[in-house]
Structure formats: C-alpha cells, structure tokens
Amino acid sequence: MAVIRGELQAMSAHVRDALLLEYKSFAIEAKKHPNIIKKVEKGEWQSGLVLGELMRFYWRKTRQSDWTASSP
C-alpha cells in the first residue's frame, strides 16, 4: 500500500492529472459515489474517500491484476 501511495505522490502533476482524468471516467462508468467523483474533479485525490479507490485503480492499471490477487 505504501509503495502505491509513494508512486502516486512521486508522479509529476501532469501525469497524475492524466491518471485522475482516466480514473474519473472509470468512476463515472462504474457508478461510483458522486462524492468520489466530486473530490477527483477538485484534485483531492489524497482524500480518504478517493485514495483507496485510486490506489486499486492504479494497481490494476500498472500490474494488470486485482489488488487482492497480487497480495502475498
């Protein structure tokens, strides 16, 4: 978990913004809670409401597996 959070924090603002746009599209399609989408739109990705969801999304995107499937 700390590894993924570190990767997200280390991203340039440009790369992170692109990831957030991609996540927002996913969240809308997946019918995530509207408050999650609002926080993403405001750039509040470190919010407890968003961060866990964003880490799962980023894990799946970069590791091509589900979060729990790759956990030891």
PDB file of N, CA, C and O in Angstrom, chain B, residues numbered from 101:
ATOM      1  N   MET B 101       0.821  -1.184   0.000  1.00  0.00           N
ATOM      2  CA  MET B 101       0.000   0.000   0.000  1.00  0.00           C
ATOM      3  C   MET B 101       0.867   1.250   0.000  1.00  0.00           C
ATOM      4  O   MET B 101       0.596   2.199  -0.735  1.00  0.00           O
ATOM      5  N   ALA B 102       1.905   1.250   0.821  1.00  0.00           N
ATOM      6  CA  ALA B 102       2.802   2.393   0.883  1.00  0.00           C
ATOM      7  C   ALA B 102       3.541   2.582  -0.439  1.00  0.00           C
ATOM      8  O   ALA B 102       3.841   3.710  -0.831  1.00  0.00           O
ATOM      9  N   VAL B 103       3.833   1.480  -1.125  1.00  0.00           N
ATOM     10  CA  VAL B 103       4.535   1.551  -2.409  1.00  0.00           C
ATOM     11  C   VAL B 103       3.665   2.288  -3.426  1.00  0.00           C
ATOM     12  O   VAL B 103       4.145   3.179  -4.126  1.00  0.00           O
ATOM     13  N   ILE B 104       2.405   1.920  -3.505  1.00  0.00           N
ATOM     14  CA  ILE B 104       1.500   2.548  -4.472  1.00  0.00           C
ATOM     15  C   ILE B 104       1.297   4.015  -4.132  1.00  0.00           C
ATOM     16  O   ILE B 104       1.329   4.869  -5.017  1.00  0.00           O
ATOM     17  N   ARG B 105       1.091   4.309  -2.869  1.00  0.00           N
ATOM     18  CA  ARG B 105       0.920   5.706  -2.456  1.00  0.00           C
ATOM     19  C   ARG B 105       2.159   6.518  -2.819  1.00  0.00           C
ATOM     20  O   ARG B 105       2.051   7.651  -3.287  1.00  0.00           O
ATOM     21  N   GLY B 106       3.329   5.938  -2.603  1.00  0.00           N
ATOM     22  CA  GLY B 106       4.577   6.608  -2.965  1.00  0.00           C
ATOM     23  C   GLY B 106       4.678   6.861  -4.457  1.00  0.00           C
ATOM     24  O   GLY B 106       5.139   7.921  -4.881  1.00  0.00           O
ATOM     25  N   GLU B 107       4.248   5.888  -5.256  1.00  0.00           N
ATOM     26  CA  GLU B 107       4.267   6.058  -6.709  1.00  0.00           C
ATOM     27  C   GLU B 107       3.335   7.187  -7.126  1.00  0.00           C
ATOM     28  O   GLU B 107       3.681   7.989  -7.993  1.00  0.00           O
ATOM     29  N   LEU B 108       2.168   7.254  -6.521  1.00  0.00           N
ATOM     30  CA  LEU B 108       1.218   8.322  -6.839  1.00  0.00           C
ATOM     31  C   LEU B 108       1.781   9.689  -6.451  1.00  0.00           C
ATOM     32  O   LEU B 108       1.650  10.656  -7.202  1.00  0.00           O
ATOM     33  N   GLN B 109       2.403   9.763  -5.282  1.00  0.00           N
ATOM     34  CA  GLN B 109       2.967  11.028  -4.818  1.00  0.00           C
ATOM     35  C   GLN B 109       4.171  11.461  -5.649  1.00  0.00           C
ATOM     36  O   GLN B 109       4.420  12.656  -5.806  1.00  0.00           O
ATOM     37  N   ALA B 110       4.909  10.506  -6.174  1.00  0.00           N
ATOM     38  CA  ALA B 110       6.112  10.818  -6.946  1.00  0.00           C
ATOM     39  C   ALA B 110       5.802  11.259  -8.376  1.00  0.00           C
ATOM     40  O   ALA B 110       6.679  11.786  -9.061  1.00  0.00           O
ATOM     41  N   MET B 111       4.591  11.054  -8.825  1.00  0.00           N
ATOM     42  CA  MET B 111       4.213  11.435 -10.188  1.00  0.00           C
ATOM     43  C   MET B 111       4.282  12.948 -10.359  1.00  0.00           C
ATOM     44  O   MET B 111       4.030  13.706  -9.423  1.00  0.00           O
ATOM     45  N   SER B 112       4.624  13.368 -11.562  1.00  0.00           N
ATOM     46  CA  SER B 112       4.534  14.792 -11.863  1.00  0.00           C
ATOM     47  C   SER B 112       3.052  15.166 -11.859  1.00  0.00           C
ATOM     48  O   SER B 112       2.187  14.305 -12.018  1.00  0.00           O
ATOM     49  N   ALA B 113       2.774  16.433 -11.681  1.00  0.00           N
ATOM     50  CA  ALA B 113       1.387  16.890 -11.660  1.00  0.00           C
ATOM     51  C   ALA B 113       0.693  16.547 -12.978  1.00  0.00           C
ATOM     52  O   ALA B 113      -0.479  16.171 -12.985  1.00  0.00           O
ATOM     53  N   HIS B 114       1.403  16.673 -14.074  1.00  0.00           N
ATOM     54  CA  HIS B 114       0.842  16.380 -15.393  1.00  0.00           C
ATOM     55  C   HIS B 114       0.423  14.910 -15.507  1.00  0.00           C
ATOM     56  O   HIS B 114      -0.678  14.613 -15.970  1.00  0.00           O
ATOM     57  N   VAL B 115       1.281  14.012 -15.094  1.00  0.00           N
ATOM     58  CA  VAL B 115       0.993  12.575 -15.161  1.00  0.00           C
ATOM     59  C   VAL B 115      -0.144  12.218 -14.208  1.00  0.00           C
ATOM     60  O   VAL B 115      -1.036  11.445 -14.557  1.00  0.00           O
ATOM     61  N   ARG B 116      -0.107  12.783 -13.008  1.00  0.00           N
ATOM     62  CA  ARG B 116      -1.164  12.491 -12.025  1.00  0.00           C
ATOM     63  C   ARG B 116      -2.510  13.030 -12.517  1.00  0.00           C
ATOM     64  O   ARG B 116      -3.535  12.373 -12.338  1.00  0.00           O
ATOM     65  N   ASP B 117      -2.521  14.207 -13.131  1.00  0.00           N
ATOM     66  CA  ASP B 117      -3.770  14.762 -13.658  1.00  0.00           C
ATOM     67  C   ASP B 117      -4.356  13.855 -14.739  1.00  0.00           C
ATOM     68  O   ASP B 117      -5.569  13.661 -14.805  1.00  0.00           O
ATOM     69  N   ALA B 118      -3.489  13.306 -15.581  1.00  0.00           N
ATOM     70  CA  ALA B 118      -3.955  12.386 -16.623  1.00  0.00           C
ATOM     71  C   ALA B 118      -4.545  11.126 -15.987  1.00  0.00           C
ATOM     72  O   ALA B 118      -5.573  10.621 -16.439  1.00  0.00           O
ATOM     73  N   LEU B 119      -3.893  10.621 -14.940  1.00  0.00           N
ATOM     74  CA  LEU B 119      -4.411   9.445 -14.233  1.00  0.00           C
ATOM     75  C   LEU B 119      -5.763   9.758 -13.603  1.00  0.00           C
ATOM     76  O   LEU B 119      -6.681   8.940 -13.658  1.00  0.00           O
ATOM     77  N   LEU B 120      -5.886  10.940 -13.005  1.00  0.00           N
ATOM     78  CA  LEU B 120      -7.154  11.317 -12.378  1.00  0.00           C
ATOM     79  C   LEU B 120      -8.272  11.435 -13.406  1.00  0.00           C
ATOM     80  O   LEU B 120      -9.408  11.054 -13.123  1.00  0.00           O
ATOM     81  N   LEU B 121      -7.977  11.950 -14.582  1.00  0.00           N
ATOM     82  CA  LEU B 121      -8.987  12.006 -15.646  1.00  0.00           C
ATOM     83  C   LEU B 121      -9.427  10.607 -16.058  1.00  0.00           C
ATOM     84  O   LEU B 121     -10.611  10.345 -16.265  1.00  0.00           O
ATOM     85  N   GLU B 122      -8.454   9.722 -16.172  1.00  0.00           N
ATOM     86  CA  GLU B 122      -8.761   8.335 -16.522  1.00  0.00           C
ATOM     87  C   GLU B 122      -9.597   7.678 -15.420  1.00  0.00           C
ATOM     88  O   GLU B 122     -10.570   6.977 -15.699  1.00  0.00           O
ATOM     89  N   TYR B 123      -9.201   7.916 -14.162  1.00  0.00           N
ATOM     90  CA  TYR B 123      -9.949   7.350 -13.046  1.00  0.00           C
ATOM     91  C   TYR B 123     -11.368   7.925 -13.001  1.00  0.00           C
ATOM     92  O   TYR B 123     -12.326   7.199 -12.734  1.00  0.00           O
ATOM     93  N   LYS B 124     -11.499   9.222 -13.262  1.00  0.00           N
ATOM     94  CA  LYS B 124     -12.826   9.847 -13.244  1.00  0.00           C
ATOM     95  C   LYS B 124     -13.747   9.172 -14.262  1.00  0.00           C
ATOM     96  O   LYS B 124     -14.902   8.878 -13.954  1.00  0.00           O
ATOM     97  N   SER B 125     -13.249   8.930 -15.451  1.00  0.00           N
ATOM     98  CA  SER B 125     -14.060   8.242 -16.470  1.00  0.00           C
ATOM     99  C   SER B 125     -14.475   6.861 -15.986  1.00  0.00           C
ATOM    100  O   SER B 125     -15.625   6.454 -16.148  1.00  0.00           O
ATOM    101  N   PHE B 126     -13.524   6.144 -15.388  1.00  0.00           N
ATOM    102  CA  PHE B 126     -13.812   4.830 -14.828  1.00  0.00           C
ATOM    103  C   PHE B 126     -14.875   4.926 -13.730  1.00  0.00           C
ATOM    104  O   PHE B 126     -15.820   4.138 -13.696  1.00  0.00           O
ATOM    105  N   ALA B 127     -14.704   5.901 -12.834  1.00  0.00           N
ATOM    106  CA  ALA B 127     -15.614   6.055 -11.697  1.00  0.00           C
ATOM    107  C   ALA B 127     -17.031   6.362 -12.153  1.00  0.00           C
ATOM    108  O   ALA B 127     -17.997   5.853 -11.584  1.00  0.00           O
ATOM    109  N   ILE B 128     -17.154   7.192 -13.177  1.00  0.00           N
ATOM    110  CA  ILE B 128     -18.480   7.517 -13.707  1.00  0.00           C
ATOM    111  C   ILE B 128     -19.113   6.269 -14.313  1.00  0.00           C
ATOM    112  O   ILE B 128     -20.276   5.958 -14.052  1.00  0.00           O
ATOM    113  N   GLU B 129     -18.338   5.563 -15.120  1.00  0.00           N
ATOM    114  CA  GLU B 129     -18.849   4.347 -15.764  1.00  0.00           C
ATOM    115  C   GLU B 129     -19.216   3.275 -14.742  1.00  0.00           C
ATOM    116  O   GLU B 129     -20.197   2.552 -14.909  1.00  0.00           O
ATOM    117  N   ALA B 130     -18.409   3.183 -13.678  1.00  0.00           N
ATOM    118  CA  ALA B 130     -18.647   2.176 -12.645  1.00  0.00           C
ATOM    119  C   ALA B 130     -19.681   2.621 -11.616  1.00  0.00           C
ATOM    120  O   ALA B 130     -19.971   1.907 -10.656  1.00  0.00           O
ATOM    121  N   LYS B 131     -20.232   3.818 -11.834  1.00  0.00           N
ATOM    122  CA  LYS B 131     -21.254   4.375 -10.942  1.00  0.00           C
ATOM    123  C   LYS B 131     -20.772   4.481  -9.491  1.00  0.00           C
ATOM    124  O   LYS B 131     -21.484   4.136  -8.548  1.00  0.00           O
ATOM    125  N   LYS B 132     -19.542   4.967  -9.351  1.00  0.00           N
ATOM    126  CA  LYS B 132     -19.015   5.223  -8.010  1.00  0.00           C
ATOM    127  C   LYS B 132     -19.802   6.359  -7.379  1.00  0.00           C
ATOM    128  O   LYS B 132     -20.478   7.114  -8.078  1.00  0.00           O
ATOM    129  N   HIS B 133     -19.718   6.480  -6.078  1.00  0.00           N
ATOM    130  CA  HIS B 133     -20.453   7.502  -5.347  1.00  0.00           C
ATOM    131  C   HIS B 133     -20.125   8.892  -5.899  1.00  0.00           C
ATOM    132  O   HIS B 133     -18.959   9.191  -6.156  1.00  0.00           O
ATOM    133  N   PRO B 134     -21.135   9.742  -6.084  1.00  0.00           N
ATOM    134  CA  PRO B 134     -20.905  11.084  -6.628  1.00  0.00           C
ATOM    135  C   PRO B 134     -19.871  11.914  -5.849  1.00  0.00           C
ATOM    136  O   PRO B 134     -19.173  12.742  -6.434  1.00  0.00           O
ATOM    137  N   ASN B 135     -19.777  11.692  -4.548  1.00  0.00           N
ATOM    138  CA  ASN B 135     -18.793  12.446  -3.757  1.00  0.00           C
ATOM    139  C   ASN B 135     -17.364  12.086  -4.151  1.00  0.00           C
ATOM    140  O   ASN B 135     -16.471  12.930  -4.079  1.00  0.00           O
ATOM    141  N   ILE B 136     -17.144  10.841  -4.568  1.00  0.00           N
ATOM    142  CA  ILE B 136     -15.819  10.436  -5.040  1.00  0.00           C
ATOM    143  C   ILE B 136     -15.485  11.218  -6.298  1.00  0.00           C
ATOM    144  O   ILE B 136     -14.383  11.751  -6.431  1.00  0.00           O
ATOM    145  N   ILE B 137     -16.417  11.286  -7.202  1.00  0.00           N
ATOM    146  CA  ILE B 137     -16.195  11.987  -8.466  1.00  0.00           C
ATOM    147  C   ILE B 137     -15.956  13.477  -8.222  1.00  0.00           C
ATOM    148  O   ILE B 137     -15.091  14.076  -8.861  1.00  0.00           O
ATOM    149  N   LYS B 138     -16.707  14.072  -7.314  1.00  0.00           N
ATOM    150  CA  LYS B 138     -16.526  15.492  -6.988  1.00  0.00           C
ATOM    151  C   LYS B 138     -15.126  15.754  -6.436  1.00  0.00           C
ATOM    152  O   LYS B 138     -14.481  16.736  -6.805  1.00  0.00           O
ATOM    153  N   LYS B 139     -14.665  14.880  -5.560  1.00  0.00           N
ATOM    154  CA  LYS B 139     -13.330  15.059  -4.987  1.00  0.00           C
ATOM    155  C   LYS B 139     -12.249  14.909  -6.058  1.00  0.00           C
ATOM    156  O   LYS B 139     -11.263  15.646  -6.051  1.00  0.00           O
ATOM    157  N   VAL B 140     -12.428  13.972  -6.963  1.00  0.00           N
ATOM    158  CA  VAL B 140     -11.485  13.796  -8.065  1.00  0.00           C
ATOM    159  C   VAL B 140     -11.450  15.070  -8.915  1.00  0.00           C
ATOM    160  O   VAL B 140     -10.375  15.536  -9.292  1.00  0.00           O
ATOM    161  N   GLU B 141     -12.612  15.627  -9.212  1.00  0.00           N
ATOM    162  CA  GLU B 141     -12.693  16.855 -10.009  1.00  0.00           C
ATOM    163  C   GLU B 141     -11.975  18.018  -9.332  1.00  0.00           C
ATOM    164  O   GLU B 141     -11.410  18.882 -10.003  1.00  0.00           O
ATOM    165  N   LYS B 142     -11.999  18.036  -8.003  1.00  0.00           N
ATOM    166  CA  LYS B 142     -11.327  19.102  -7.252  1.00  0.00           C
ATOM    167  C   LYS B 142      -9.833  18.816  -7.067  1.00  0.00           C
ATOM    168  O   LYS B 142      -9.101  19.654  -6.540  1.00  0.00           O
ATOM    169  N   GLY B 143      -9.383  17.638  -7.497  1.00  0.00           N
ATOM    170  CA  GLY B 143      -7.981  17.279  -7.323  1.00  0.00           C
ATOM    171  C   GLY B 143      -7.661  16.770  -5.930  1.00  0.00           C
ATOM    172  O   GLY B 143      -6.493  16.705  -5.547  1.00  0.00           O
ATOM    173  N   GLU B 144      -8.667  16.414  -5.180  1.00  0.00           N
ATOM    174  CA  GLU B 144      -8.490  15.943  -3.801  1.00  0.00           C
ATOM    175  C   GLU B 144      -8.273  14.437  -3.769  1.00  0.00           C
ATOM    176  O   GLU B 144      -8.995  13.707  -3.089  1.00  0.00           O
ATOM    177  N   TRP B 145      -7.276  13.986  -4.509  1.00  0.00           N
ATOM    178  CA  TRP B 145      -7.024  12.548  -4.639  1.00  0.00           C
ATOM    179  C   TRP B 145      -6.509  11.918  -3.355  1.00  0.00           C
ATOM    180  O   TRP B 145      -6.615  10.702  -3.194  1.00  0.00           O
ATOM    181  N   GLN B 146      -5.954  12.704  -2.434  1.00  0.00           N
ATOM    182  CA  GLN B 146      -5.445  12.145  -1.180  1.00  0.00           C
ATOM    183  C   GLN B 146      -6.534  12.001  -0.123  1.00  0.00           C
ATOM    184  O   GLN B 146      -6.268  11.535   0.985  1.00  0.00           O
ATOM    185  N   SER B 147      -7.752  12.396  -0.460  1.00  0.00           N
ATOM    186  CA  SER B 147      -8.880  12.238   0.443  1.00  0.00           C
ATOM    187  C   SER B 147      -9.079  10.750   0.745  1.00  0.00           C
ATOM    188  O   SER B 147      -8.914   9.904  -0.134  1.00  0.00           O
ATOM    189  N   GLY B 148      -9.426  10.446   1.967  1.00  0.00           N
ATOM    190  CA  GLY B 148      -9.691   9.056   2.342  1.00  0.00           C
ATOM    191  C   GLY B 148     -10.770   8.422   1.488  1.00  0.00           C
ATOM    192  O   GLY B 148     -10.755   7.212   1.261  1.00  0.00           O
ATOM    193  N   LEU B 149     -11.697   9.222   1.018  1.00  0.00           N
ATOM    194  CA  LEU B 149     -12.787   8.738   0.179  1.00  0.00           C
ATOM    195  C   LEU B 149     -12.277   8.292  -1.191  1.00  0.00           C
ATOM    196  O   LEU B 149     -12.840   7.380  -1.797  1.00  0.00           O
ATOM    197  N   VAL B 150     -11.216   8.930  -1.680  1.00  0.00           N
ATOM    198  CA  VAL B 150     -10.709   8.675  -3.024  1.00  0.00           C
ATOM    199  C   VAL B 150      -9.476   7.781  -3.042  1.00  0.00           C
ATOM    200  O   VAL B 150      -9.353   6.919  -3.912  1.00  0.00           O
ATOM    201  N   LEU B 151      -8.580   7.970  -2.113  1.00  0.00           N
ATOM    202  CA  LEU B 151      -7.258   7.358  -2.179  1.00  0.00           C
ATOM    203  C   LEU B 151      -7.287   5.837  -2.329  1.00  0.00           C
ATOM    204  O   LEU B 151      -6.583   5.297  -3.182  1.00  0.00           O
ATOM    205  N   GLY B 152      -8.063   5.152  -1.543  1.00  0.00           N
ATOM    206  CA  GLY B 152      -8.127   3.692  -1.641  1.00  0.00           C
ATOM    207  C   GLY B 152      -8.613   3.229  -3.002  1.00  0.00           C
ATOM    208  O   GLY B 152      -8.069   2.290  -3.581  1.00  0.00           O
ATOM    209  N   GLU B 153      -9.642   3.896  -3.507  1.00  0.00           N
ATOM    210  CA  GLU B 153     -10.173   3.566  -4.826  1.00  0.00           C
ATOM    211  C   GLU B 153      -9.136   3.853  -5.915  1.00  0.00           C
ATOM    212  O   GLU B 153      -8.958   3.058  -6.838  1.00  0.00           O
ATOM    213  N   LEU B 154      -8.460   4.985  -5.798  1.00  0.00           N
ATOM    214  CA  LEU B 154      -7.457   5.359  -6.789  1.00  0.00           C
ATOM    215  C   LEU B 154      -6.279   4.393  -6.759  1.00  0.00           C
ATOM    216  O   LEU B 154      -5.748   4.041  -7.813  1.00  0.00           O
ATOM    217  N   MET B 155      -5.865   3.961  -5.583  1.00  0.00           N
ATOM    218  CA  MET B 155      -4.753   3.007  -5.484  1.00  0.00           C
ATOM    219  C   MET B 155      -5.129   1.680  -6.132  1.00  0.00           C
ATOM    220  O   MET B 155      -4.315   1.091  -6.843  1.00  0.00           O
ATOM    221  N   ARG B 156      -6.339   1.204  -5.901  1.00  0.00           N
ATOM    222  CA  ARG B 156      -6.793  -0.039  -6.546  1.00  0.00           C
ATOM    223  C   ARG B 156      -6.802   0.108  -8.070  1.00  0.00           C
ATOM    224  O   ARG B 156      -6.349  -0.775  -8.798  1.00  0.00           O
ATOM    225  N   PHE B 157      -7.329   1.247  -8.534  1.00  0.00           N
ATOM    226  CA  PHE B 157      -7.377   1.517  -9.969  1.00  0.00           C
ATOM    227  C   PHE B 157      -5.966   1.544 -10.549  1.00  0.00           C
ATOM    228  O   PHE B 157      -5.713   0.926 -11.584  1.00  0.00           O
ATOM    229  N   TYR B 158      -5.053   2.245  -9.903  1.00  0.00           N
ATOM    230  CA  TYR B 158      -3.672   2.372 -10.379  1.00  0.00           C
ATOM    231  C   TYR B 158      -2.961   1.013 -10.348  1.00  0.00           C
ATOM    232  O   TYR B 158      -2.213   0.680 -11.267  1.00  0.00           O
ATOM    233  N   TRP B 159      -3.193   0.246  -9.305  1.00  0.00           N
ATOM    234  CA  TRP B 159      -2.603  -1.098  -9.202  1.00  0.00           C
ATOM    235  C   TRP B 159      -3.036  -1.954 -10.391  1.00  0.00           C
ATOM    236  O   TRP B 159      -2.207  -2.570 -11.061  1.00  0.00           O
ATOM    237  N   ARG B 160      -4.341  -1.982 -10.643  1.00  0.00           N
ATOM    238  CA  ARG B 160      -4.896  -2.774 -11.744  1.00  0.00           C
ATOM    239  C   ARG B 160      -4.310  -2.298 -13.082  1.00  0.00           C
ATOM    240  O   ARG B 160      -3.989  -3.109 -13.951  1.00  0.00           O
ATOM    241  N   LYS B 161      -4.177  -0.988 -13.234  1.00  0.00           N
ATOM    242  CA  LYS B 161      -3.651  -0.405 -14.472  1.00  0.00           C
ATOM    243  C   LYS B 161      -2.179  -0.757 -14.681  1.00  0.00           C
ATOM    244  O   LYS B 161      -1.777  -1.060 -15.804  1.00  0.00           O
ATOM    245  N   THR B 162      -1.379  -0.723 -13.636  1.00  0.00           N
ATOM    246  CA  THR B 162       0.065  -0.914 -13.778  1.00  0.00           C
ATOM    247  C   THR B 162       0.522  -2.345 -13.549  1.00  0.00           C
ATOM    248  O   THR B 162       1.593  -2.728 -14.019  1.00  0.00           O
ATOM    249  N   ARG B 163      -0.261  -3.139 -12.843  1.00  0.00           N
ATOM    250  CA  ARG B 163       0.137  -4.521 -12.534  1.00  0.00           C
ATOM    251  C   ARG B 163      -0.715  -5.548 -13.264  1.00  0.00           C
ATOM    252  O   ARG B 163      -0.436  -6.745 -13.192  1.00  0.00           O
ATOM    253  N   GLN B 164      -1.746  -5.097 -13.961  1.00  0.00           N
ATOM    254  CA  GLN B 164      -2.659  -5.962 -14.700  1.00  0.00           C
ATOM    255  C   GLN B 164      -3.235  -7.097 -13.849  1.00  0.00           C
ATOM    256  O   GLN B 164      -3.428  -8.215 -14.326  1.00  0.00           O
ATOM    257  N   SER B 165      -3.499  -6.790 -12.603  1.00  0.00           N
ATOM    258  CA  SER B 165      -4.133  -7.760 -11.718  1.00  0.00           C
ATOM    259  C   SER B 165      -4.936  -7.021 -10.660  1.00  0.00           C
ATOM    260  O   SER B 165      -4.743  -5.825 -10.439  1.00  0.00           O
ATOM    261  N   ASP B 166      -5.829  -7.738 -10.014  1.00  0.00           N
ATOM    262  CA  ASP B 166      -6.593  -7.137  -8.922  1.00  0.00           C
ATOM    263  C   ASP B 166      -5.688  -6.969  -7.719  1.00  0.00           C
ATOM    264  O   ASP B 166      -4.732  -7.719  -7.527  1.00  0.00           O
ATOM    265  N   TRP B 167      -6.006  -5.979  -6.922  1.00  0.00           N
ATOM    266  CA  TRP B 167      -5.245  -5.645  -5.715  1.00  0.00           C
ATOM    267  C   TRP B 167      -5.062  -6.866  -4.840  1.00  0.00           C
ATOM    268  O   TRP B 167      -3.941  -7.166  -4.428  1.00  0.00           O
ATOM    269  N   THR B 168      -6.144  -7.582  -4.544  1.00  0.00           N
ATOM    270  CA  THR B 168      -6.078  -8.719  -3.628  1.00  0.00           C
ATOM    271  C   THR B 168      -5.416  -9.934  -4.254  1.00  0.00           C
ATOM    272  O   THR B 168      -4.824 -10.742  -3.539  1.00  0.00           O
ATOM    273  N   ALA B 169      -5.500 -10.085  -5.577  1.00  0.00           N
ATOM    274  CA  ALA B 169      -4.904 -11.245  -6.233  1.00  0.00           C
ATOM    275  C   ALA B 169      -3.385 -11.227  -6.169  1.00  0.00           C
ATOM    276  O   ALA B 169      -2.753 -12.283  -6.190  1.00  0.00           O
ATOM    277  N   SER B 170      -2.794 -10.044  -6.092  1.00  0.00           N
ATOM    278  CA  SER B 170      -1.337  -9.916  -6.081  1.00  0.00           C
ATOM    279  C   SER B 170      -0.745  -9.784  -4.694  1.00  0.00           C
ATOM    280  O   SER B 170       0.475  -9.783  -4.532  1.00  0.00           O
ATOM    281  N   SER B 171      -1.594  -9.672  -3.702  1.00  0.00           N
ATOM    282  CA  SER B 171      -1.097  -9.529  -2.330  1.00  0.00           C
ATOM    283  C   SER B 171      -0.602 -10.868  -1.823  1.00  0.00           C
ATOM    284  O   SER B 171      -1.266 -11.885  -2.023  1.00  0.00           O
ATOM    285  N   PRO B 172       0.567 -10.889  -1.162  1.00  0.00           N
ATOM    286  CA  PRO B 172       1.068 -12.168  -0.623  1.00  0.00           C
ATOM    287  C   PRO B 172       0.271 -12.646   0.559  1.00  0.00           C
ATOM    288  O   PRO B 172       0.569 -13.701   1.119  1.00  0.00           O
TER     289      PRO B 172
END
